[in-house]
Amino acid sequence: MSTIEAATFEQRLQQAARFKAKYQNAVPVVIQSDARSSLPKTIHNSLFVVQKSLSAGELLGLIRKKTSLPKSQAIAMFVGHRIMVTNDITLCELYERYSNEDGFLYILCKDEEVYGN
């Protein structure tokens, strides 16, 4: 069980507030993976504190690097479990529109084979 899953709503709210106070140019992001995904389970509920100016595409590059996925695997990101994230939107924009009541932005990642082998 991850720290995020183990924390109560109030604890997550306080943690997000601490991150935002300490890192004023960054937003707290929790990356989640789909249960059917072949993404490594270590990425599920990973906490990132990322610069507001970072684009979703740049965050995707960080996730790809952390998971060591082959280039034939595509990763799609969703907020609200159904809204697909475009690569050009900034994390600041995503956070303003879709952050959770607890102060974190939750992004669901799903992988998909796109090029074959």
VOLOVO-736192 format. One record per residue (C-alpha): residue in three letters; x, y, z. Coordinates in steps of 0.2 Angstrom, whole numbers, plus 5000, padded with zeros to 4 digits. Each point is the difference from the previous one (the first is absolute). Example, Ala and Ser with C-alpha at 12.3 -4.5 7.8 and 13.67 -1.06 7.14 Angstrom:
BEGIN
resn:Ala, px:5062, py:4978, pz:5039
resn:Ser, px:5006, py:5017, pz:4997
REM end
This chain:
BEGIN
resn:Met, px:5000, py:5000, pz:5000
resn:Ser, px:5007, py:5017, pz:4995
resn:Thr, px:5001, py:5015, pz:5012
resn:Ile, px:4986, py:5009, pz:4990
resn:Glu, px:4989, py:4985, pz:5002
resn:Ala, px:5004, py:4998, pz:5019
resn:Ala, px:4997, py:5019, pz:5003
resn:Thr, px:4983, py:5007, pz:5006
resn:Phe, px:4992, py:5014, pz:4990
resn:Glu, px:5006, py:5013, pz:5013
resn:Gln, px:5018, py:4993, pz:5000
resn:Arg, px:5000, py:5002, pz:4981
resn:Leu, px:4993, py:5017, pz:5001
resn:Gln, px:5014, py:5005, pz:5012
resn:Gln, px:5013, py:4992, pz:4990
resn:Ala, px:4995, py:5009, pz:4984
resn:Ala, px:4999, py:5016, pz:5009
resn:Arg, px:5018, py:4997, pz:5007
resn:Phe, px:5006, py:4997, pz:4982
resn:Lys, px:4992, py:5015, pz:4993
resn:Ala, px:5007, py:5011, pz:5014
resn:Lys, px:5018, py:4993, pz:4998
resn:Tyr, px:5000, py:4999, pz:4981
resn:Gln, px:4990, py:5015, pz:4994
resn:Asn, px:5004, py:4998, pz:4982
resn:Ala, px:4995, py:4981, pz:5000
resn:Val, px:4984, py:4989, pz:5001
resn:Pro, px:4998, py:4984, pz:5009
resn:Val, px:4996, py:4986, pz:4988
resn:Val, px:4995, py:4982, pz:5004
resn:Ile, px:5003, py:4988, pz:4985
resn:Gln, px:4988, py:4985, pz:5000
resn:Ser, px:5001, py:4985, pz:4988
resn:Asp, px:4985, py:4990, pz:4993
resn:Ala, px:4998, py:4983, pz:5009
resn:Arg, px:5001, py:4992, pz:4983
resn:Ser, px:5015, py:5010, pz:4995
resn:Ser, px:5017, py:4992, pz:4997
resn:Leu, px:5008, py:5015, pz:5008
resn:Pro, px:5011, py:4995, pz:5014
resn:Lys, px:4990, py:5000, pz:5017
resn:Thr, px:5014, py:5011, pz:5007
resn:Ile, px:4993, py:5015, pz:4990
resn:His, px:4982, py:4998, pz:5008
resn:Asn, px:4997, py:5014, pz:5012
resn:Ser, px:5017, py:5007, pz:4998
resn:Leu, px:5001, py:5018, pz:5006
resn:Phe, px:5008, py:5013, pz:4989
resn:Val, px:5002, py:5019, pz:5005
resn:Val, px:5002, py:5008, pz:4982
resn:Gln, px:5003, py:5017, pz:4994
resn:Lys, px:4984, py:5009, pz:4995
resn:Ser, px:5007, py:5004, pz:4983
resn:Leu, px:5004, py:4982, pz:4996
resn:Ser, px:4989, py:4994, pz:4985
resn:Ala, px:4991, py:4983, pz:5001
resn:Gly, px:5011, py:4994, pz:4987
resn:Glu, px:5015, py:5004, pz:5010
resn:Leu, px:4992, py:4991, pz:5015
resn:Leu, px:4997, py:4985, pz:4989
resn:Gly, px:5018, py:5000, pz:4995
resn:Leu, px:5005, py:4999, pz:5019
resn:Ile, px:4987, py:4986, pz:5002
resn:Arg, px:5007, py:4990, pz:4985
resn:Lys, px:5018, py:5002, pz:5007
resn:Lys, px:4995, py:4994, pz:5017
resn:Thr, px:4990, py:4985, pz:4993
resn:Ser, px:5013, py:4995, pz:4987
resn:Leu, px:4986, py:4996, pz:4987
resn:Pro, px:5005, py:4996, pz:4983
resn:Lys, px:4997, py:5012, pz:4986
resn:Ser, px:4986, py:4988, pz:4993
resn:Gln, px:4990, py:5003, pz:5016
resn:Ala, px:4989, py:5016, pz:4999
resn:Ile, px:4995, py:5008, pz:5017
resn:Ala, px:4983, py:5010, pz:5000
resn:Met, px:4997, py:5011, pz:5015
resn:Phe, px:4982, py:5004, pz:5007
resn:Val, px:4993, py:5011, pz:5013
resn:Gly, px:4984, py:4997, pz:5008
resn:His, px:5002, py:4982, pz:4994
resn:Arg, px:4993, py:5005, pz:4983
resn:Ile, px:5007, py:5016, pz:4994
resn:Met, px:5015, py:4997, pz:4989
resn:Val, px:5014, py:5012, pz:5003
resn:Thr, px:5009, py:5008, pz:4985
resn:Asn, px:5018, py:5002, pz:4999
resn:Asp, px:5000, py:5019, pz:4999
resn:Ile, px:4991, py:5005, pz:5015
resn:Thr, px:5010, py:5006, pz:5015
resn:Leu, px:4999, py:4991, pz:5017
resn:Cys, px:4994, py:5017, pz:5007
resn:Glu, px:4985, py:5000, pz:4988
resn:Leu, px:4996, py:4982, pz:5005
resn:Tyr, px:5001, py:5003, pz:5018
resn:Glu, px:4989, py:5015, pz:4999
resn:Arg, px:4986, py:4991, pz:4991
resn:Tyr, px:5001, py:4982, pz:5007
resn:Ser, px:5009, py:5000, pz:5017
resn:Asn, px:4991, py:4990, pz:5013
resn:Glu, px:4993, py:5007, pz:5016
resn:Asp, px:5015, py:4993, pz:5010
resn:Gly, px:5012, py:5012, pz:4990
resn:Phe, px:5007, py:4986, pz:4989
resn:Leu, px:4999, py:4998, pz:4981
resn:Tyr, px:4996, py:4982, pz:4996
resn:Ile, px:5006, py:4994, pz:4983
resn:Leu, px:4995, py:4983, pz:4994
resn:Cys, px:5013, py:4992, pz:4988
resn:Lys, px:4995, py:4986, pz:4988
resn:Asp, px:5012, py:4991, pz:4988
resn:Glu, px:4996, py:4993, pz:4983
resn:Glu, px:5010, py:4991, pz:4987
resn:Val, px:5000, py:5011, pz:4984
resn:Tyr, px:5014, py:4994, pz:4988
resn:Gly, px:5000, py:4982, pz:5003
resn:Asn, px:5016, py:4990, pz:5000
REM end
